[in-house]
Amino acid sequence: GPGAGTRTQPRRGQDIESEVTLSFTEAVDGATVPLRMSSQAPCKACSGTGDKNGTPRVCPTCVGTGQVSRGSGGGFSLTDPCADCKGRGLIAENPCEVCKGSGRARSSRTMQVRIPAGVSDGQRIRLRGKGAPGERGGPAGDLYVVVHVDSHPVFGRRDDNLTVTVPVTFAEAALGAEIKVPTLNGPAVTLKLPPGTPGGRTMRARGKGAVRKDGTRGDLLVTVEVAVPAQLSDKAREALEMYREATESEDPRSALFESAKGA
């Protein structure tokens, strides 16, 4: 074991990076997901000593610190990992056949990780102390999780707000109406459509968006899209023909041409 008056230094465990793919809903509401990770951990065969007899000796070069100093001029010195013991502070006289004297071996484990609500696609989350175990009493490293989020067939996302496009009829847009709008994992909300609402207008349903860091929710941004029917019944066609005759003196493109002339 270590000689008298010397003491090997604890070593912090490695940081680990992993990836996880969440559904759109899981990203908005948060989820607990299993992650299978591989990392370097103390070798079980030699109990992390690197010596098959469990009796490594202190490295004489770094005296168990795992580091050596070198001068850089001007009275300054730099610290590097010891090349003889590869930063461990110990040298195995009888190297372990499993870890080849390193004291570390590849280990796999599955961990249940809580992904907070409101994460976005590509976000990198840091979980302190969830990385590889430390050595000789050192702290564990950190776990970094890169989040990928699947798209949703109905909803989109803009920061803390959710987005949705809702089709309405020409009559609803022109005369005004109350329309029902779906929300993510919740009951539908009713929005009042003012008369003369143009296609592309966005309305806001407050508190129906993604979860913020403070626990509150963003809004649901509802964009109106005037739906044009592909087929018309005889009655609907007759009504539209009458409407066209009643408004034939109105030209919605007149201002467009006037502006084009003055540009």
C-alpha positions, 0 to 999 in steps of 0.5 A, a space after each residue: 500500500 502507500 508508503 509512510 507519509 504519503 497519500 494518494 489524491 482522490 480523483 473526480 469521476 469522468 463526465 458522461 454525455 448521453 442523448 434522449 429523444 422525447 415526444 412533443 408532449 414529454 418535452 412540454 410537460 417533463 418526463 422521467 426516462 431510462 438512460 443506459 450509460 457506459 463509463 469508466 468505473 473502479 475495476 471490480 476485479 481489483 477493487 480499483 487498485 489496478 493491482 491484482 493483489 490489491 497492493 499498488 505502490 505510491 508512484 515515486 515520481 509524483 509521490 502519490 499526487 498524480 501530478 508533476 510541476 514544470 517551470 514555464 519561465 518567469 517564476 511560473 510553473 505548470 502542472 501536468 498529469 504524471 506520465 509514469 502513473 498516468 495521473 493515478 498516483 499509484 503504480 501496480 507491481 502486478 497489473 490487474 488482468 482486467 483493467 491492465 493496471 489502470 484501476 478503471 474498467 468499462 461499466 454499464 448501468 441504467 439510470 432513471 433521469 428526470 427531464 424538466 418540463 419545457 425543454 427544447 430540441 437540442 438543449 443540453 442538460 447538466 445533472 450534477 453528480 450523475 456521471 462516472 463514479 470518482 476514484 479513492 473517495 473523489 466525487 462523481 462526474 456530471 451527466 450531460 443529456 442532449 435532448 431531441 424532441 419529436 414534432 407534433 402533428 397539430 402543435 408547434 412551439 415558439 419559446 414558451 408558447 405553443 402554436 396551432 393553426 385553426 381553419 375557419 369558414 369564410 362565413 365565420 371569418 366575415 361575420 364573426 363566430 365563437 370557435 373551439 380550439 384544441 389544447 395540448 393534453 387539456 380541454 378545448 378552449 373557446 375563442 371569439 372571432 371578431 367579424 371581419 377577421 382576416 386569414 393569418 391573424 393570430 389570437 392568444 389563449 393565455 396559460 395554455 402553452 409550455 411550462 416555464 422555469 418558474 412553473 407558470 405556462 406560456 400561451 397558445 398562439 392560434 393562427 386563423 386560416 380561412 378554409 376554401 372548400 374544394 367542392 360546393 353544393 348547389 345551394 352554397 354555389 348559388 349563395 356565393 354567386 349572389 354574394 359575388 354579384 352584391 360585391 362586384 363593385 369592390 376590388 380588394 386589389 385596387 390599393 395594391 395596384 395604387 401602391 405599385 404605381 407609386 413605388 
